[in-house]
């Protein structure tokens, strides 16, 4: 599942406000990275973690307003409606020392309505990207409904909460449910996206359950932007194969400068070599704003690791907020 150069000469007005905001975010980025060096292995720094429904996952994570999570993403807009039979599913994933939410799109393979289908996938299946994971168990019962007041009610059996985790991961897992449910409803055109959407979670038909033994479900939940990944690759999907180029890369990210760095590395016998291609891409939304980006690549046939990240200008070579995907360009 982040820094700026030294502060320029002081300026007045709106420009000064933006500079202060950028410097604060940059400091958070440096703090996250320093902690990561001490706490995580090289593999984890590159975004690795074990996939699967709670198999070999982290057992603890900072709680809601930890300094490493707060302020990176300040808003998380809803997905837009689409006619495609595609399910948005959010997973947990590492970025440096933190765990954030990342989204994958999955094909609908059952007759459930969209919200239930997306939540069932989230709770019962594994993510496509092995860097992602989930702590939910497959529930014996799952249902969803939407009220006229734009409240989604999810009713799930208690056996979905089988994992033992701390408050930080419990909060992230409940946000995972909220993001998946609201995304599925928005994409299916089932809710009014111009007004706030709440998610009320019942367990075996009752309110007040303590999810994962940590989060009390006594009131409706909403999207928490603190847990959204600062960078993620939407396309290509992990493990995908393409027979035609250019390879169109799309994703979502935030950067203090409004610019992200990317690299494409060759993969031989499962081992990633040095950068084959590298460059930068702008986020049209601008500095400090979460937005989508896109660019094209024209590599020759082969297997590659595509990585997108923020370059730390204070520490050259340091990759912050990295997300990576494996992709194959096949012979036509």
Secondary structure, DSSP 8 states (H G I E B T S, - for coil): ----SS--S---HHHHHHHHHHHHHHHHHHHHHHHHHHHS-HHHHTT----SBSTT--S----TT-TTTTTS----------SS-EEEEEEEEEETTEEEEEEEEEE--SSS-HHHHHHHHHHHS--SSTTEEB-----S-EEEEE-TTSEEEEEE-GGGG-----HHHHHHHHHHHHHHHHHHHHHTT-S-TTS--EEEEEETTBS--EETTTEE-SS-B---GGGB-SEEEEES-TTEEESSSSEEEEEEE--TTSEEEEEEEEEETTEEEEEEEEEEEE-TT-TT--EEEEEEE---SEEEEEEEEEE-TTSTT-EEEEEEEEEEE---
